[in-house]
Amino acid sequence: MKEKVGILIDGWWQKYKDSDFLKKISSVLLIDVLVKLSGIILLPVYLRLMTQEEYGIYNYILSIVTTFTLILTFGLYVSQSKYYSSSDTKEKKQTVVFNIFVLLSSLLVLVIIPVYAFKLDFFLVKLLFKNDITYNLYRWPILLAIIVSIYIVLLSNFFVTSEQIGYFRKYNIIRLMFINVIALLSLYFLKTDHVQIRLLYTYLTEFIVLASFMYYYFKEMRPQLDKKVLYSSFKLGIPIMFSAIWGLISNYSDKFYLEKYGSPKDLSYYYLAFSVSNILYMICAAVQNIWLPTFLKEKNIERNADKTIKLLVKLGIALAVVGALLFLGVFAAIKIHVISDQYTPALYILPILLIAQIINGIVLIYSNYMIYFEKTHWSLYIGIITSLIGIAGGYFLIPVWNIFGAAIVYLVVQLTYIIIYHYLIKLKLSQYKKSSLS
């Protein structure tokens, strides 16, 4: 038995040593897991430094920041991956990077300045929040958080797409070291509004770290405007942006209606469970960052499909194991009072959200086909369907079932996503096989 196990381990090790893809995934995953584990390990500390109401409101604001970040990248991180990977010379790659940066920055100026100048953001706040959250305190920290998050997406995408994993690793290690330390110290020593304090100091630190690493991004630019690159990038990215808008509705309708019909304490239960389950999605995002360039480079569609299925099977098994460990960890933390037993209701919905996030992560991998076939507009149509389901589910279930209803709505939305994606991709691959045989 020992010999068989030894042979199995040795075989896996040899396969790992010979696979650049596995090395890249393990490298990125290690950093991502460290970042997420730090959040989980420090979660009891954050929960003690913030009241339940503050923790609930902070995470609801963070959800909005994350969503608007995805919208205001205008899908250009996808364009960067696509056109950087497909460029055959260093000069073309450098031109792509420069044009993506110029296009994104120009679009941000055109959108953000009018919104803040005419105070249109106050209208959005009235729409998204049932209660007064003293928005004046959070207005500028939220803007800082959105802008910094947008360029974090762009920079991280560049490091992975250009296969500069060393810089990606250093960047995230420094973020890991400084952000939590600064956030916790500011919460401990500053006794004003803790939501504002955590937002402000977290994203000030993020900005400083980001600014220091943008040097490597600027160094890779060739300052030459290319109308073709600008047009192609915009054309590919805009459907992604609109699908993100619908994603705001479908993926955040659970939180939107819970804020409307629940209380800040309900939000705190839900966000504790959601934050833990979200680790599964973040693992998928780390895999996706490495997988996407490899996926786009493979020109044989059938081989690509086989590789994707194998990846999804292995990923699904790994996520199920990690999900079970996460549930047991939170259960133990509450039982031994590392996390206050006031958060016990989070345990009841955690299994539902863990399953939903596994599906959500698989959908993320599936979405590569939309880029591969240059059918990103499909994501827009799918988003419209799922948003309608999210709205209807949130409106009818959450007022009755509260946090349980919110978790069910989120799960149903993810199930809808994966069913539609699976059907469309299967149809497209079938059409390709028929055309290749004829």
N, C-alpha and C positions, 0 to 999 in steps of 0.2 A: 504493500500500500504506500509506504514512504517513498519507494522508488518511483511509483507512478506519479505521485504528487511532485516529486523532484523533477521528473521529466517534463511534466506539465508546466511547472514554474520556469524551468530552463527554456522550454519552447516559447513561452510567452515573452521571456526576457529577450531572447534572440530576435523575435518578431518586433518587439518594441525598439531595440537598438537599430534595426534596419528600416524603421518607418519614420520618416520625417513628419508625417501627419500626426502619428501618435505622440511624438515628442512635443510637437507644437500644442496639441490639445492638452497634454498633461501639464505643460508649462503654463498655459493660460488658465487652465482649470485650477491649478495650485494657487495662483494669485487670486482668482475669483473666489475660491473657497475660503482663503484666508480673510479676504475682505468681508465676506458674508458671515463667516464664523465670528469675526470680531464684533459684527453687529449683534449676533445672537448672544455671545458671551457677555457683551456690555449691555444687552437689553435690560436685565434687572436693574442696572445702575441708572439707566435713562428713566426707567419706570419709577424709580424712587426720587429722582430729581425733578420729575414732572408729574403733575396731577393726572388723573385719568382723563379729565376734560382736555387738558393741554396736550396730552399724548394723542388723543383722538383728533383734535383740530389740526395739530402739526402734521399728522400723516395724511389727513384729507387735503391739506394745502399741498403737501408733497406729491400727492396723486395728481393734482391739477398741474403742478409744475412739470411733472414727468410727461403728462399728456400734451401740454402745449409745447414742450420741447420737441416731441415727435412731430407735431404739426409744423412747427417753425423751422425744422431742418429742411422742409420742403422736399423731403425724399432724396435730397442730394447726396446723402451718405451712400445710398444705393447706387446712384450714378457714379460716385467716386469708385466704388468697388467694381462696377461693371466696366467702365472705360479705362480705369487704371490697369485692370487685369488683362484687358484685350489689346492694350497698346503694345506694339512690338519693339519700341525703342525707348531708351531712357529719356530722350528729349520730349517725346510724346507724353510719357507718363508725367513728367514735370509740368508740361503744359496743361494737362488735365487737372492736376492738383491746384495750380494757380487759378484756372478758370472756375473751378468748383468753389474755391474760397471767395473769389470776387463776386460770383453770382449769389452765393449764400449771404454774404455781408451786405450786398446791395438790397436784396429782398428784405432782410431784417430791418434795415434803415427805413425802407418804404412802408413797412407794416407797423413797427413799434413806435416810431416818432408820432404819427397821427393818432394812434390809439392812446398814448400817454398825454399828448398835447391837448386832445379834446376830451380826456378823462373817460374814454369809452370803457376802460377797464372797470370802472365803478358799476357800469351796467352789467358786466359779466359777473361781478361779485354778487350783485343782488339776485342774479339768476341761479348761481351755484350755491349760495348759502341761505339757509332759512333764517338764521339768527344773525344779529350784528356781531361781527368778529373784530371790531375796531380796525378796519382794513387800512386806515391811514398808517398804523404802526407797521404793517407788513408790506405796504405797496412797493417800496424800493428794494427791500430784501427779496421779494418775489421776482421782481424784474431782474435783479442780479442773478438769482438762482436759475431763471430760464435762460438768460444769455450764456452764462457759464456752462450750463448743461448742454446747450446746443453745440458749443465748440468742443466740449468733452467727447460728444458723440463723433464729431468730425475727426478729431485727433486720434481717438482710439481706433476708429475705423481705418484711418490711414496707416497706423502702426501695424495693424494686423494684415491689411490688404497688401502692403509693401513688404510684409514678412519681416518687419523689424521688431521681432518679439522681445529682444533685449530691452529696447526703449519702452515697450509696452509694460514689461515686467517692472522696470525701475519706476516708471510713472505711477503705477498702481501701488507699489510698495510704499513710496513716499506719501501718497494719498492716505494709505492705511495708517501710517505712523503719525501723521500730523492732524488729520481731520477729527478723529475721535477724541484725541487729547485736547485739542482746542475747544471743541464743542462741550466736552464734559467740564473742563475748567471754567468756561464761561457760564455754564449753567450753575455751577457750584458757587462761584464768587459773585455773580451779578444777580441781584434779586428782583429785577424788573420782569416784564412779561417774558416767560420762558419760551414761548413759541417764537417770538421775534428774535430773542437772543440766539436760539439754536439755528434758526434760518440764517441770520446775519453772519454769525461767526463760522458756521459750516461752509457757506459759499464764499466768504472772503478768503478762507483758507484754500478752498477749491480754486479760486481765481489765481491766487499767488502761485500755486503748484502748476496750474494750467499754463500760465504766462511763461514760466521758466522752461516748459517743455515745448511750447509752440515754436521755439527756435529751430528744432529739428524739422518741423513741418515747413516753416518758411524756407529753410535751407534747400528743400527738395522742390522748390517752385522755379519755373521758368517764366518770367514776367512777359507773357505774350498772349494777348487776347485772341481767341479762336472762336469765331461765330458758330462754326459747326459744333464744337464741343459745348458751347453755351446752350445752343438750341437743343441738342440731343440730350444733354443733362437735364435741362428743364422739362423736356417732353417726357423723359423716363421718370423723373422725380415727382412731378405734379400729381399723377394718379396715386402715388404713395402718400402724398400729403393729404389728399381728399379721403383716402381710406383711413388715415389716422384721425381725421375729423369724425368720421363715422365710428371709428374705434373709440373715440372719446365718449360717444353715446352708448355703444354696445358694451364696452369693457368697464365703463364707470357708472353705468346706470344703477348698479347695485349700491355703490357708495353715495351717489347722488340722492337716491330715494331714501337710503338709510339716514342721511343727514337731514332730510326733510321730515321723515316720520319717526325717527329715533331720537336719541339723546347723545351728547358727547361721550357718555359712558358706553353706549352701544357701539359707537365708532371705535372706542379704545379696545373693546373685545374683538371687534371685527378686524381691526388693523394689526393686533397682535397675531392673530391666526394668519392673516394675509401676509404679514411681513415674514413669518416663518415659512409659509408655503412658497413664497416668492423666490426663495433660495433655489427651488427646483427650476424655475424659469430662468434664473440667472445662470445656472449651470448650462442650460440649453443655449442661452445667449453667448456664453463663452465658447461652446462647441461651434455654434453658428459662425462666430467671428473667424474661426480657423477654417471651417468647412466651406464657407461661401466662395473664397477664391479658388479652392480646389474644384468645387462643383462647377463653377463657371468656365474653368479651363478645359474640362472634359467635354470633348465635342461629340463623342459617341453617346447618343441618348439612352440606348438600352443599357450600356455599361453604367452610365450615370444612375439610372433607375435602380439597378441591382445594388450598387454601392450605397445608395440612399436608404434602401430597405434594410440592408445589413446594419447600417448606422442606427436607424430608428429602433430596430429590435434591441441592440445592445444598450442604446440610450434609455429605452423604456424600462429595461430590467434594472439598470443602475439607478434610475430615478425612483423606482418603486422601493428599492432597498433604502436609499437615502431618505425618502418620505417616511418610511416606517421608523427609522432612527430619529428623525425630527419629532415625530409625534411622541415617541417614548421619552425623548429629552425634555420636551415641554411639559409632559405629564409629570415627570419626576421633579422638574424645577418648581412646579406649583405645589406638589405634595410635600416637598421639603422646605417650602416657603422661600426659595431663592427668588421666585416670582410670587408676588402677593396672590393669595387665594381669591382676591376680588376679581381676578381675571379668569376664574374657572370656566365661565361660559364660553371662552375662546376654544376650549377643548372640544366642545360639542360640534363645532363647525369646521375644525381643523382638518379632519379626514376628507370632507367634501372639497375644501379648497386645495388640498394636496393633490387629489385626483384631477381637479380642474386645471391646476398649474402643469401637471404632466402633459395633459392634452394640449394646453396652450403652448408648451415648449415644442411639442411635435408639430403643431401648426406652424410655428416659426421656421422649422426646417423645411416643411412642405412649401412655404411661401417662396423659397428659392426658385421654384419652377416658374413663378410669375415673372421673375427677372430673366431667367434663362430663355423663356419663350417670348420675352418682351411683351408680356400681357399684364402689365401692372394695373391696367384699368379694371381687370377682373376683381382685384382686391377691393376696388371701390364699390362694385356691385354687390359683392359678398358682404361688405361692411354695412350697406344699406339694409340688407335682409337681417343681419344679426342685431343691428341697432333697433330695428322695429321689435324684435323679440325681446331685447333688453329692456326697452321702454315698457312694453306690455307686461312683461314679467315683474319688473320693479314696481309698477303701478298697482298691480293686483296682489302680489305675494308679500312684499315687504311691510305694508301697513298691518298685515295679519300675522305674519310669521317673524317679523323683525330680522335679527341677524341670520337666522336659519333661512329665511326667505331670500336674503341678499346672497348667501352662499349658493343656494339652489339656482338663482338667476345667473350668477357668474358661471356655474357649471353648465347650464343649458346653453348659454352663449358659446362656450368653448366647444361643446359637442356639435353645435350647429356649424361652427367654423370648420371643424375637421371633417364632417360628413360632406360638406360642399366642396372643400378643397380636394378631398380624396376622389370624389366623383369626377370633377373637372380634370384633374391630373390624369386619372385613369383613361378618361375619354381622349385627352390630347395624345397620350402615349399610344393608345390604340390606333388613332388616326395616323400617327407617324409610322407605325408598323405596317399598316395597310398601304401607305404611299410608298414605302421602301420596297415592298414586295411587288408592286405593280410596275 
